[in-house]
Every structure is written in structure tokens, then in C-alpha cells.
Amino acid sequence: MGYRILETDDIPGYLHERGHWADVTDIHVHEVSDGNMNRVFLASSADGTRSLAVKQALPWVRVAGPSWPMSPERADAEARAYEQVARVAPDKIPAILGYDADNYALVMEDMSDLEVLRTVLNEGASYGPDTSARIGEFVAQLAFATSDFGMSSADRKALIATSVSPELCKITEDVVLSEPYIEHEHNHWLPELADLAVAFRADARLRTEVADLRHTFMTSAQALLHGDLHTGSVMVGAREGAPVVRVFDPEFSFVGPIGYDLGLYWANVLVSEQRARELGTLSDHADQLALSWQAFETEFRRLWPTRVDTFFDDAYLDRFLARVWTDSIGYAGTEIVRRIIGFAHLTDLTTLPDPVPASRRTLLLGRELIVRRGELASPEDIGALVIEGLA
């Protein structure tokens, strides 16, 4: 059977056909799609004792419709990423119950008892003690296991070949690492930020540094990435009294520079901090970048003795981690810029009573992260930049 776009009424029969649900009369389905790209359905039994989710990739960007075609094969990348993560960090992703390659659909654990991290933060709550550390560990575990340190050369080459994602990488190269610095129809901004949008397009130093980050993104095949790791792709909550962190939506997954995943998360952390400062709800926001980096570095160093190629010694590890740190800062800056004067803005800022002051401060911070990434040696240095921008 060929590819078909699933509707709500199709889900009971689909789950029965796929062997996930025996009694089609004992099932309630509703659509919960809220992302940019895909459709998501939740299915539950009448008594509420069983539930699961179905996610399908559409042949276009969901929020744009058929006017923006997009291959549904991105679901293949997501399924491959989940398979890799399940080997090294199964506690940090939803349980995957099956993948239907013909219909580009994943059947997975229902996470509706958890909340999207961005929503939690926007509502004024804190990160809690574990969230950013778990994200740092997640990046380290996936990155190490799929790098030349954690895989044989032959397996790495095979991974790179199967993880090529030209269409989605091109979106990142354009939307994040090019369009905000040129005139483009995707770009938009608050009228009060027009002067900065113009200045960024004319800023030769900034454009050169972004070009460097773009080229690294295009050529540095360090490890398998999530590819779109932000506070909207993290679910948090508690189960049986224990904190739960789940990373989802790795459809932009590809083999690239490790710092890109960390940088995207850091950008969202820094934007959320600016929101909290503007609203006077700042709690543990300012610590999150440091917590995620410390957890990443600690976990990567813990895994280092298991490397398959011992030619890379401890001194090289220090150099490698320093490079990841610098890349991460730069990519954090590019993600901030595109989220304010590029495409797909963040509700962290857009839902503020007056989004202009925080947006302006954050945008200027993004530029500094890009052009000064080689000078910023620690999370404290970045914290000082934030305070400097508040003065």
C-alpha cells in the first residue's frame, strides 16, 4: 500500500492493521498537532488505561500547507535517530513502538502527561535541578557513540551514508545560517528592530563569522545530531515521583558538528532567561547553560576511556572539547538571531506584554556570541555578556 495521509478517523483502523490495537471499538483519537512540520494523534482506550501516539510526516510543512512542499522522508531520519539514541540513552527519548516507512509514521509512547519545556518556562516555572544536565548528557551520549571515538571507521562511514539529509540540512543552512543576514521573504521582525535588521545585513564582520559557522555546519561530520534541539523539543514532568526528561522530534537529524545541538539549546536557554528577567520571574534560568555544558563535558570525559581509536589521547580530548565549546557559542548566537529577525520566532519573546526591550537585548547578545565566540572561555563569560546587555 502506498503513502496515505492519515486523518483522525483512520487511526483506529491503522493501529489495528499495524498490530498496535486489538479492539477498534475501544479507542478514542484526537489530533494534537502543534509543531511546524507534522501531524500528531493521541489514541486512548475508553477506560484511559492505555494510550499511545501516532506521528506522521506530511509531504509539506504543516503550518504552510502544500505551498511549501517537503519530502516526508524526514521521518526516516527521525526513526534512525531514535534507533541510535535508544542504544545509549533510552531513558531520554520516548519509547518507539514501531515505524511505518511506507506512510512515514511513528507509533510511540504517549507523553501527554508531560509538558513541553518551553511552555513550562513561559508560564513562569523553573527548569528544576535535572533538566539541563540531562540535555547535556543526552548530547554527549549520542555524540560520543556516533563519533569516530565511539564507532569503528567502517560503521561511521555507513552511518554518515545513511544519515544524509540534504533537504533538511538545506533548510538549516538557509533559514538559520544565511537568510537573516540578507534580504529574504522569510525574514520578519518587530518594527522597532528594523535598525538592527538593517545593521546586521551590513555588518561585514558578523557575516564573515556566520559564513564560517555555516561552512562548519556543512562540512564537519563529527557525530549524529538531533538537529533541532530546543526547549520546544523537550518534554518534562514527573512519573512515580521521579523527574522525567524526554527529547523528541529528531527529524532534522544528520551527522554534523556537535556544537550545533548544544548551541540551539543554549540559544533557547538565553532567550528564556531574557523573558524571565523582563517579567521579574527569574529563578534558576541563569544557571542552565553552565549545567548543560558541565554535564556534557563530564559525560564525554567519562566515555573517553572506551574510545575505539586510542591514537586520540587525553590532550587531544581537551582540544576537541574546546572546539565544541566555541562552536556551541557561535551556533547559539545564530539561533538567537534567526528567532528574532528571521523565520519562526519564539513565543518566549512574542508573548511578552512589550516584546521590544527583551528582543533587542537578546538580538544584540546573539551578535556578540557569534563574533566573540573565540574570546568567551566559560559560562561565566557569557553571563557577564548578559549582564552587560542589561546595563
Secondary structure as GFF3:
##gff-version 3
##sequence-region A 1 391
A	DSSP	three_ten_helix	8	10	.	.	.	ID=ss1
A	DSSP	alpha_helix	11	17	.	.	.	ID=ss2
A	DSSP	beta_strand	28	31	.	.	.	ID=ss3
A	DSSP	beta_strand	38	44	.	.	.	ID=ss4
A	DSSP	beta_strand	51	57	.	.	.	ID=ss5
A	DSSP	beta_strand	60	61	.	.	.	ID=ss6
A	DSSP	beta_strand	65	69	.	.	.	ID=ss7
A	DSSP	alpha_helix	74	88	.	.	.	ID=ss8
A	DSSP	three_ten_helix	90	92	.	.	.	ID=ss9
A	DSSP	beta_strand	96	100	.	.	.	ID=ss10
A	DSSP	beta_strand	105	109	.	.	.	ID=ss11
A	DSSP	beta_strand	115	116	.	.	.	ID=ss12
A	DSSP	alpha_helix	117	122	.	.	.	ID=ss13
A	DSSP	alpha_helix	131	145	.	.	.	ID=ss14
A	DSSP	alpha_helix	153	162	.	.	.	ID=ss15
A	DSSP	alpha_helix	166	171	.	.	.	ID=ss16
A	DSSP	pi_helix	172	176	.	.	.	ID=ss17
A	DSSP	three_ten_helix	179	181	.	.	.	ID=ss18
A	DSSP	three_ten_helix	191	193	.	.	.	ID=ss19
A	DSSP	alpha_helix	194	202	.	.	.	ID=ss20
A	DSSP	alpha_helix	204	219	.	.	.	ID=ss21
A	DSSP	beta_strand	223	224	.	.	.	ID=ss22
A	DSSP	three_ten_helix	231	233	.	.	.	ID=ss23
A	DSSP	beta_strand	234	239	.	.	.	ID=ss24
A	DSSP	beta_strand	242	247	.	.	.	ID=ss25
A	DSSP	beta_strand	255	256	.	.	.	ID=ss26
A	DSSP	alpha_helix	258	279	.	.	.	ID=ss27
A	DSSP	three_ten_helix	285	287	.	.	.	ID=ss28
A	DSSP	alpha_helix	288	303	.	.	.	ID=ss29
A	DSSP	three_ten_helix	304	306	.	.	.	ID=ss30
A	DSSP	alpha_helix	314	341	.	.	.	ID=ss31
A	DSSP	alpha_helix	347	350	.	.	.	ID=ss32
A	DSSP	alpha_helix	356	371	.	.	.	ID=ss33
A	DSSP	alpha_helix	379	390	.	.	.	ID=ss34
###
